Amino acid sequence: MSMFDDCEHAHEAAFAREEEMAFRITARRNRLLGQWAAAQMGLTPEETDAYAKAVVQADFEESGEEDVVRKLFGDLTAAGVETDDAAVRRALAEKMIEARRQLMQAEQG
């Protein structure tokens, strides 16, 4: 039975690591998205940092990424930036790839 318990604990640990990594990638993606949107809106470095944190926080409003998309689209539109839902979703996909790459590089080095 000990061998079974060891295997079960190993699977649980691997699952926990994967979940933590997914959370970290999503948080990094949201920070990168906030920086991207802040650049579009012409925010200062201080405002950019605060805005990126606000985008990360916005993701806790509901499950999935719709809360982030709504925030970005609404804020960009309110700031007079010409954009559409597709552009925000493209940025989301691009920043997800970048976030994953950054975290993988950080873990390797």
KOLROVO-141823 format. One line per field, with one value per residue: residue number from 1; chain; z, x, y of N, C-alpha, C, O, CB in turn. Coordinates in Angstrom, 3 decimals, always signed. Atoms other than C-alpha are relative to their C-alpha. Glycine has a CB too. Example, Ala and Ser with C-alpha at 12.3 -4.5 7.8 and 13.67 -1.06 7.14 Angstrom:
seq	1_2;
mol	A_A;
n_up	+0.000_-0.060;
n_east	+0.890_-0.820;
n_north	-1.190_-1.190;
ca_up	+7.800_+7.140;
ca_east	+12.300_+13.670;
ca_north	-4.500_-1.060;
c_up	+0.000_+0.730;
c_east	+0.900_-0.770;
c_north	+1.200_+1.090;
o_up	+0.665_+0.899;
o_east	+1.936_-0.261;
o_north	+1.181_+2.198;
cb_up	+1.246_-1.415;
cb_east	-0.992_+0.414;
cb_north	+0.027_+0.462;
***
This chain:
seq	1_2_3_4_5_6_7_8_9_10_11_12_13_14_15_16_17_18_19_20_21_22_23_24_25_26_27_28_29_30_31_32_33_34_35_36_37_38_39_40_41_42_43_44_45_46_47_48_49_50_51_52_53_54_55_56_57_58_59_60_61_62_63_64_65_66_67_68_69_70_71_72_73_74_75_76_77_78_79_80_81_82_83_84_85_86_87_88_89_90_91_92_93_94_95_96_97_98_99_100_101_102_103_104_105_106_107_108_109;
mol	A_A_A_A_A_A_A_A_A_A_A_A_A_A_A_A_A_A_A_A_A_A_A_A_A_A_A_A_A_A_A_A_A_A_A_A_A_A_A_A_A_A_A_A_A_A_A_A_A_A_A_A_A_A_A_A_A_A_A_A_A_A_A_A_A_A_A_A_A_A_A_A_A_A_A_A_A_A_A_A_A_A_A_A_A_A_A_A_A_A_A_A_A_A_A_A_A_A_A_A_A_A_A_A_A_A_A_A_A;
n_up	+0.000_-0.062_+1.372_+0.543_-0.634_+0.570_+1.368_-0.112_-0.449_+1.119_+0.956_-0.616_+0.026_+1.394_+0.307_-0.700_+0.724_+1.264_-0.314_-0.402_+1.202_+0.798_-0.673_+0.194_+1.406_+0.201_-0.669_+0.808_+1.223_-0.318_-0.241_+1.331_+0.661_-0.612_+0.519_+1.403_+0.058_-0.541_+1.079_+0.959_-0.585_-0.268_-1.436_-0.520_-0.600_-1.273_+0.338_+0.651_-1.044_-0.709_+0.913_+0.182_-1.214_+0.062_+0.964_-0.693_-0.960_+0.724_+0.380_-1.124_-0.075_+0.425_+0.625_+1.413_+0.363_+0.470_-0.849_+0.439_+1.321_-0.223_-0.608_+0.986_+1.068_-0.562_-0.328_+1.247_+0.661_-0.796_+0.189_+1.375_+0.841_+0.973_-0.138_+0.022_-0.793_+0.633_-0.286_-1.408_-0.094_+0.619_-0.994_-1.067_+0.477_+0.148_-1.329_-0.630_+0.531_-0.577_-1.431_-0.119_+0.369_-1.062_-1.185_+0.306_-0.020_-1.393_-0.689_+0.538_-0.280;
n_east	+0.820_-0.902_-0.366_+1.167_+0.053_-1.079_+0.401_+1.094_-0.577_-0.774_+0.967_+0.571_-1.031_-0.141_+1.198_-0.135_-1.007_+0.602_+0.995_-0.734_-0.613_+1.081_+0.372_-1.081_+0.010_+1.149_-0.282_-1.023_+0.690_+0.837_-0.900_-0.471_+1.149_+0.154_-1.071_+0.330_+1.115_-0.481_-0.771_+0.992_+0.683_-0.984_-0.162_-1.366_-0.495_+0.687_+1.377_-0.075_-0.169_+1.274_+0.999_-0.305_+0.479_+1.467_+0.413_-0.185_+1.101_+1.266_+0.188_+0.586_+1.425_+0.766_-0.800_-0.268_-0.704_+0.939_-0.094_-1.189_+0.310_+0.937_-0.721_-0.904_+0.772_+0.668_-0.975_-0.573_+1.040_+0.202_-1.171_+0.005_-0.839_+0.798_-0.265_+1.192_-0.102_-0.966_-1.356_-0.274_-0.193_-1.301_-1.017_+0.087_-0.661_-1.438_-0.594_-0.024_-1.200_-1.154_-0.062_-0.466_-1.415_-0.758_-0.062_-0.825_-1.397_-0.364_-0.169_-1.186_-1.218;
n_north	-1.189_-1.146_-0.357_-0.674_-1.321_-0.800_-0.352_-0.959_-1.268_-0.552_-0.558_-1.196_-1.037_-0.432_-0.781_-1.281_-0.785_-0.429_-1.031_-1.201_-0.561_-0.594_-1.238_-0.963_-0.405_-0.880_-1.275_-0.693_-0.443_-1.148_-1.137_-0.411_-0.634_-1.315_-0.850_-0.252_-0.946_-1.275_-0.640_-0.480_-1.155_-1.046_-0.205_-0.171_+1.253_+0.250_+0.378_+1.310_+1.009_+0.105_+0.554_+1.426_+0.675_-0.005_+1.032_+1.285_+0.105_+0.148_+1.400_+0.734_-0.307_+1.172_+1.039_-0.232_-1.231_-1.026_-1.185_-0.742_-0.550_-1.108_-1.122_-0.590_-0.631_-1.166_-1.037_-0.511_-0.790_-1.215_-0.859_-0.481_+0.852_+0.762_+1.431_+0.836_+1.227_+0.905_-0.488_+0.314_+1.456_+0.292_-0.379_+0.996_+1.228_-0.280_-0.163_+1.331_+0.658_-0.684_+0.320_+1.387_+0.007_-0.656_+0.846_+1.175_-0.456_-0.276_+1.283_+0.670_-0.755;
ca_up	+0.000_+0.604_-3.068_-4.037_-1.540_-2.890_-6.444_-5.399_-3.568_-6.589_-8.864_-6.419_-6.214_-10.018_-10.329_-7.738_-9.610_-12.910_-11.324_-9.738_-13.056_-14.876_-12.278_-12.588_-16.403_-16.330_-13.812_-15.915_-19.057_-17.370_-16.219_-19.771_-21.101_-18.643_-19.813_-23.445_-22.852_-20.776_-23.689_-26.004_-23.602_-23.165_-19.401_-17.390_-15.952_-12.524_-14.017_-16.111_-13.032_-11.211_-14.281_-14.829_-11.211_-11.737_-14.770_-12.710_-10.023_-12.603_-13.466_-10.016_-10.712_-12.498_-13.943_-17.367_-19.219_-20.099_-17.112_-18.345_-21.930_-20.732_-18.573_-21.304_-24.005_-21.762_-20.571_-24.039_-25.490_-22.619_-23.257_-26.908_-28.256_-31.456_-30.846_-31.047_-29.255_-31.767_-31.172_-27.408_-27.831_-30.183_-27.565_-24.950_-27.038_-27.807_-24.164_-23.075_-25.332_-24.073_-20.419_-20.873_-22.581_-19.853_-17.043_-18.776_-19.283_-15.643_-14.489_-16.726_-15.785;
ca_east	+0.000_+2.940_+3.902_+0.368_+0.416_+3.761_+2.424_-0.732_+1.278_+3.554_+0.541_-0.972_+2.312_+2.622_-0.960_-0.303_+2.832_+0.922_-1.895_+0.572_+2.373_-0.926_-1.828_+1.571_+1.367_-2.095_-1.032_+2.045_-0.117_-2.486_+0.389_+1.786_-1.695_-1.954_+1.398_+0.323_-2.963_-1.227_+1.141_-1.875_-3.409_-0.160_+0.092_+3.157_+5.448_+3.806_+0.323_+1.365_+2.482_-0.773_-2.854_-1.068_-1.828_-5.475_-5.692_-4.271_-6.894_-9.687_-9.115_-10.388_-13.881_-15.087_-13.813_-12.194_-10.774_-13.934_-13.533_-10.061_-11.244_-14.140_-11.837_-9.256_-11.802_-13.744_-10.659_-9.146_-12.421_-12.890_-9.366_-10.225_-8.063_-9.490_-9.762_-12.162_-12.799_-10.686_-7.632_-7.902_-8.240_-5.229_-3.175_-4.420_-3.244_+0.114_+0.740_-0.146_+2.602_+5.039_+4.171_+4.679_+8.032_+9.209_+8.319_+9.900_+13.106_+13.076_+12.726_+15.564_+17.989;
ca_north	+0.000_+2.333_+2.218_+3.207_+6.092_+7.296_+7.253_+9.097_+11.771_+12.199_+12.735_+15.224_+17.132_+17.231_+18.479_+21.200_+22.320_+22.463_+24.494_+26.911_+27.362_+27.999_+30.634_+32.313_+32.329_+33.887_+36.538_+37.361_+37.513_+39.931_+42.140_+42.190_+43.009_+45.874_+47.212_+46.875_+48.700_+51.384_+52.054_+52.371_+54.906_+56.854_+56.334_+57.328_+54.607_+54.997_+54.848_+51.852_+49.926_+50.685_+49.846_+46.520_+45.588_+46.555_+44.252_+41.365_+42.077_+42.268_+38.618_+37.601_+38.949_+35.818_+32.583_+32.806_+35.763_+37.683_+40.008_+40.998_+41.483_+43.662_+45.800_+46.318_+47.055_+49.425_+51.280_+51.567_+52.832_+55.317_+56.631_+57.256_+54.432_+52.963_+49.235_+46.350_+43.086_+41.149_+43.367_+42.892_+39.121_+39.058_+40.893_+38.436_+35.471_+37.101_+38.003_+34.460_+33.121_+35.745_+35.056_+31.314_+31.921_+34.295_+31.911_+28.926_+30.901_+31.990_+28.384_+27.195_+29.934;
c_up	+0.000_-1.395_-0.680_+0.557_-0.568_-1.397_+0.027_+0.420_-1.115_-1.028_+0.547_-0.044_-1.419_-0.406_+0.645_-0.698_-1.304_+0.228_+0.398_-1.221_-0.882_+0.608_-0.242_-1.443_-0.257_+0.650_-0.792_-1.287_+0.272_+0.271_-1.337_-0.791_+0.548_-0.505_-1.456_-0.114_+0.501_-1.061_-1.048_+0.484_+0.341_+1.483_+0.380_+0.573_+1.324_-0.238_-0.639_+1.032_+0.744_-0.883_-0.211_+1.211_+0.007_-0.969_+0.632_+0.974_-0.692_-0.346_+1.117_+0.111_-0.381_-0.661_-1.488_-0.229_-0.423_+0.839_-0.408_-1.350_+0.143_+0.562_-1.039_-1.085_+0.499_+0.279_-1.255_-0.720_+0.735_-0.177_-1.435_-0.937_-0.937_+0.091_-0.155_+0.807_-0.557_+0.295_+1.437_+0.149_-0.659_+0.972_+1.133_-0.398_-0.107_+1.362_+0.765_-0.448_+0.627_+1.480_+0.220_-0.296_+1.123_+1.230_-0.237_+0.015_+1.426_+0.767_-0.458_+0.441_+1.354;
c_east	+0.866_+0.388_-1.148_-0.104_+1.066_-0.358_-1.097_+0.524_+0.809_-0.925_-0.626_+0.988_+0.178_-1.186_+0.090_+1.015_-0.568_-1.018_+0.679_+0.622_-1.057_-0.436_+1.047_+0.044_-1.148_+0.228_+1.028_-0.625_-0.805_+0.846_+0.523_-1.114_-0.221_+1.052_-0.262_-1.096_+0.430_+0.803_-0.953_-0.665_+0.955_+0.205_+1.472_+0.489_-0.702_-1.436_-0.041_+0.104_-1.318_-1.067_+0.230_-0.474_-1.525_-0.518_+0.154_-1.161_-1.345_-0.285_-0.632_-1.503_-0.866_+0.945_+0.180_+0.629_-0.923_+0.070_+1.184_-0.269_-0.927_+0.714_+0.874_-0.773_-0.676_+0.966_+0.623_-0.995_-0.218_+1.159_+0.104_+0.895_-0.918_+0.404_-1.311_+0.286_+1.071_+1.437_+0.394_+0.256_+1.312_+1.130_+0.020_+0.737_+1.509_+0.688_+0.018_+1.246_+1.248_+0.169_+0.529_+1.498_+0.854_+0.137_+0.823_+1.472_+0.468_+0.248_+1.261_+1.281_+0.045;
c_north	+1.257_+0.470_+0.754_+1.414_+0.923_+0.492_+1.059_+1.380_+0.669_+0.644_+1.281_+1.155_+0.546_+0.863_+1.384_+0.899_+0.548_+1.122_+1.307_+0.681_+0.663_+1.335_+1.077_+0.504_+0.983_+1.359_+0.805_+0.528_+1.263_+1.245_+0.543_+0.694_+1.408_+0.973_+0.370_+1.059_+1.375_+0.758_+0.573_+1.289_+1.146_+0.291_+0.160_-1.333_-0.347_-0.451_-1.385_-1.103_-0.218_-0.644_-1.497_-0.804_-0.084_-1.058_-1.384_-0.215_-0.245_-1.454_-0.818_+0.227_-1.195_-1.000_+0.314_+1.355_+1.132_+1.269_+0.875_+0.668_+1.208_+1.225_+0.695_+0.744_+1.275_+1.143_+0.609_+0.909_+1.327_+0.983_+0.525_-0.787_-0.786_-1.464_-0.750_-1.260_-0.932_+0.428_-0.319_-1.497_-0.438_+0.303_-1.011_-1.275_+0.199_+0.086_-1.320_-0.752_+0.613_-0.333_-1.408_-0.086_+0.595_-0.893_-1.261_+0.353_+0.246_-1.298_-0.733_+0.700_+0.497;
o_up	-0.508_-1.644_-1.418_-0.188_-0.812_-1.744_-0.753_-0.126_-1.247_-1.548_-0.195_-0.326_-1.605_-1.079_+0.009_-0.826_-1.644_-0.540_-0.011_-1.341_-1.431_-0.120_-0.540_-1.680_-0.927_+0.058_-0.943_-1.702_-0.509_-0.106_-1.553_-1.497_-0.208_-0.758_-1.866_-0.877_-0.051_-1.172_-1.569_-0.309_+0.749_+1.856_-0.324_+0.775_+1.574_+0.395_-0.404_+0.921_+0.977_-0.409_-0.231_+1.060_+0.436_-0.721_+0.449_+1.037_-0.164_-0.486_+0.877_+0.996_+0.220_-1.011_-2.137_+0.712_-0.759_+0.306_-0.371_-1.548_-0.488_+0.107_-1.189_-1.409_-0.178_-0.031_-1.333_-1.199_+0.106_-0.070_-1.768_-2.039_-0.495_-0.182_-0.250_+1.237_+0.202_+0.508_+1.703_+0.871_-0.189_+1.127_+1.625_+0.396_+0.273_+1.541_+1.629_+0.364_+1.050_+1.942_+1.094_+0.408_+1.483_+1.810_+0.668_+0.510_+1.773_+1.623_+0.312_+0.577_+1.739;
o_east	+0.439_+0.495_-0.920_-0.366_+0.800_-0.114_-1.071_+0.102_+0.795_-0.632_-0.818_+0.607_+0.322_-1.012_-0.233_+0.787_-0.341_-1.067_+0.244_+0.585_-0.813_-0.684_+0.706_+0.291_-0.963_-0.100_+0.889_-0.348_-0.761_+0.459_+0.556_-0.865_-0.493_+0.757_-0.029_-0.969_+0.014_+0.698_-0.723_-0.999_+0.522_+0.468_+2.365_-0.316_-1.006_-1.919_-0.969_-0.579_-1.720_-1.863_-0.725_-1.007_-2.093_-1.555_-0.707_-1.721_-2.198_-1.444_-1.071_-2.147_-1.918_+2.077_-0.726_+1.023_-0.453_-0.093_+1.095_+0.072_-0.710_+0.481_+0.813_-0.450_-0.654_+0.677_+0.808_-0.632_-0.338_+0.973_+1.035_+1.199_-1.860_+1.550_-2.382_+1.414_+1.816_+2.303_+1.533_+1.168_+1.955_+2.061_+1.087_+1.499_+2.284_+1.791_+0.871_+1.919_+2.156_+1.289_+1.366_+2.237_+1.889_+1.218_+1.516_+2.295_+1.603_+1.130_+1.863_+2.324_+1.012;
o_north	+2.293_+1.671_+1.713_+2.359_+2.100_+1.647_+2.011_+2.400_+1.893_+1.720_+2.245_+2.291_+1.754_+1.879_+2.387_+2.101_+1.709_+2.083_+2.384_+1.905_+1.737_+2.296_+2.222_+1.687_+1.999_+2.387_+2.019_+1.653_+2.214_+2.351_+1.754_+1.671_+2.340_+2.141_+1.507_+2.017_+2.394_+1.980_+1.664_+2.169_+2.223_+1.434_-0.309_-2.242_-1.514_-1.389_-2.159_-2.121_-1.358_-1.454_-2.274_-1.903_-1.089_-1.674_-2.246_-1.310_-0.958_-1.845_-1.943_-0.337_-1.414_-0.666_+0.836_+2.044_+2.219_+2.367_+2.102_+1.834_+2.242_+2.345_+1.915_+1.887_+2.302_+2.298_+1.823_+1.983_+2.378_+2.196_+1.258_-0.330_-1.444_-1.822_-0.151_-1.502_-1.550_-0.421_-0.702_-1.899_-1.377_-0.487_-1.379_-1.827_-0.678_-0.430_-1.523_-1.387_-0.102_-0.555_-1.632_-0.773_+0.036_-0.994_-1.726_-0.417_-0.079_-1.357_-1.481_+0.060_+1.153;
cb_up	+1.201_+0.802_-0.810_+0.312_+1.515_-0.044_-0.769_+1.009_+1.229_-0.668_-0.321_+1.448_+0.532_-0.942_+0.483_+1.463_-0.288_-0.702_+1.130_+1.032_-0.790_-0.093_+1.503_+0.377_-0.924_+0.562_+1.439_-0.330_-0.542_+1.205_+0.921_-0.784_+0.189_+1.512_+0.132_-0.693_+0.825_+1.265_-0.660_-0.249_+1.246_-0.691_+0.771_+1.098_+0.237_+0.880_-0.949_-0.958_+0.988_+0.467_-1.351_-0.221_+1.263_-0.416_-1.314_+0.761_+0.845_-1.273_-0.394_+1.299_-0.898_-0.977_+0.194_-0.806_-1.105_+0.016_+1.472_-0.098_-0.906_+0.952_+1.187_-0.632_-0.552_+1.269_+0.895_-0.920_-0.069_+1.485_+0.364_-0.027_+0.869_-1.462_+1.371_-1.464_+0.043_-1.518_-0.250_+0.912_-0.655_-1.301_+0.555_+0.328_-1.370_-0.779_+0.799_-0.354_-1.547_-0.181_+0.646_-0.959_-1.309_+0.385_+0.440_-1.360_-0.835_+0.693_-0.232_-1.529_-0.906;
cb_east	-0.934_+1.251_+0.367_-1.273_+0.171_+1.294_-0.483_-1.048_+0.889_+0.850_-1.102_-0.412_+1.340_+0.122_-1.271_+0.415_+1.246_-0.675_-0.931_+1.095_+0.743_-1.210_-0.180_+1.343_-0.130_-1.268_+0.508_+1.191_-0.926_-0.883_+1.192_+0.521_-1.276_+0.078_+1.360_-0.444_-1.188_+0.867_+0.983_-1.060_-0.743_-0.411_-0.613_+0.051_+1.506_+0.018_-0.627_+1.192_+1.112_-0.468_+0.037_+1.522_+0.496_-0.513_+0.839_+1.375_-0.077_+0.018_+1.327_+0.676_-0.325_-1.151_-0.660_-1.272_+0.963_-1.420_+0.128_+1.234_-0.651_-1.123_+0.862_+0.876_-1.051_-0.717_+1.092_+0.416_-1.322_-0.160_+1.269_+0.406_+0.893_+0.199_+0.670_-0.423_-1.351_-0.230_+0.095_-1.183_-1.184_+0.186_-0.269_-1.471_-0.572_+0.215_-0.768_-1.283_+0.058_-0.138_-1.383_-0.792_+0.218_-0.667_-1.396_-0.380_+0.164_-1.106_-1.222_-0.065_+0.154;
cb_north	-0.004_-0.351_-1.269_-0.794_-0.124_-0.809_-1.252_-0.505_-0.229_-1.102_-1.033_-0.286_-0.557_-1.218_-0.739_-0.226_-0.856_-1.192_-0.476_-0.353_-1.095_-0.970_-0.239_-0.630_-1.240_-0.644_-0.241_-0.952_-1.115_-0.309_-0.421_-1.223_-0.851_-0.109_-0.705_-1.303_-0.516_-0.237_-1.016_-1.076_-0.425_+1.254_-1.166_+1.127_+0.103_+1.263_+1.039_-0.063_+0.421_+1.386_+0.738_-0.210_+0.738_+1.385_+0.097_-0.040_+1.270_+0.836_-0.614_+0.409_+1.176_+0.403_-1.388_-0.120_-0.280_-0.544_-0.408_-0.943_-1.081_-0.432_-0.485_-1.082_-0.978_-0.380_-0.573_-1.165_-0.798_-0.359_-0.763_+1.419_-0.966_+0.545_-0.326_-0.351_-0.721_-0.050_+1.520_+0.446_-0.736_+0.815_+1.422_-0.314_-0.426_+1.313_+1.058_-0.814_+0.120_+1.508_+0.147_-0.927_+0.784_+1.313_-0.376_-0.588_+1.282_+0.821_-0.884_-0.054_+1.114;
***
